Amino acid sequence: MTVKYCATCHSIEQAVSLRQGQEEWSGTLEKMAGMGAKIPDESYDVILTYLAKHFGPDAPAPIRINTASAVDLESLMLLKRSESAAIIKYRTDNGKFKTMDDLKKVPAWT
């Protein structure tokens, strides 16, 4: 739902890079609505709660699975060295991950 309403004007990565608390996210949503974003009233609280929980000031930064180093995969995702190596090998051999289902194809997890 958040992507549906936020990504029509800019990338979702740009939107969630702000790392704000609930009050700040509320202000951002109001600003976006004032600029023409069509956020239905019944979706506003759901989006606000989601953004504050997952992209608040204390939330861990998202990891870019297609560019992350082995060290980042190990430390940020708490993976074993063999698992991070398998992810890097798989994306090198097969290209970027496009969906979460692509990660299920990595041999270390099957």
N, C-alpha and C positions, 0 to 999 in steps of 0.2 A: 504494500500500500504506500509506503513512504517513497519508494522508487517511482511509483506511478505518478505521484504529485510533485515530487521534487526534481526528478530527472528530466522533466519536460523543458526546463530552461537551462540547466547546467548538469554536469556530470555528478553522479551520486558521490564520487570520491571528493569532489570539491565541496559539496554540501557537508559531508560528515567530517571533514578535516578541521572544522571549527572547534570541536571538543568543548562544549558549553554545558552549563547546568540547566535545570528545567526552566528557570526564569529567563535565562538568555535564549534558550531554544524557543520559548513562547514568543519572545520579542522578534526573533528571526522569522517565525511562522507568520506573525502578524505583518511584518514588513513585506514578506513575500506575497501575502494575500493582498496587501495594499498596492503591490506592483502588478497584480493581475492573476496570481496563482489561484486556481479554482480548487480549493480544499473544502470538501463538504463538511458542514458542521459536525455530522456524526463521526467523521474521521479525524477531526482535529485532535481530540484527547488521545486517541490511539497512537497517532503519529508523534505527538509530543512526548508521551510516555516512552515510546520506543527510542526516540532520539536521545532523550535524557538518560535512559538506562544504558544503551549501547555506545553512545558517543558523547558521554558526559566527561567532565574533566578528569575523573579517576579511571575511566575505562581504558583498557589496554589498546594501543594502536593496532589497527588491522594490519595483517601481514599480506603482502602481495606474493602469493604462492608462485607466480610465474617468474618472479625476479629475485626472490629471497635467497640469500646465501645459506649454505648448510648450517652455519653457526646460528643464523636467525631462525631457521626452522627448528633447530634443537632447543634454543633458549626460549623463543616466543611461543612455540607450539608444544614444548616439552616432549619432543620426539627423541628417540634413540638415534645415535649416529647412523646406524644402518638404515633406519627409516628415512632420514633426511637425504642420505645418499641415493636411496631408491627413488625418491621424488625427483631429485635433480637429474638422475639418469633417465627416468621416464620422460620428463619434459624435454630433455635434450634430444632423445630419440624420437619422440612423438609430437613435439610442438607444445604450445601453451595449453594449459587446462582451460576449458571453456565452461564447464559445469562441475558441480560437486560430484556428480557421477563419474567424471573423468578421474577423480582422485581414487575412486574405488578400484580402478584398473591397475593401480601401482602394485607390482608383485609383492612388495613387503607387507601389504595389508590383506592379501587374499589367502 
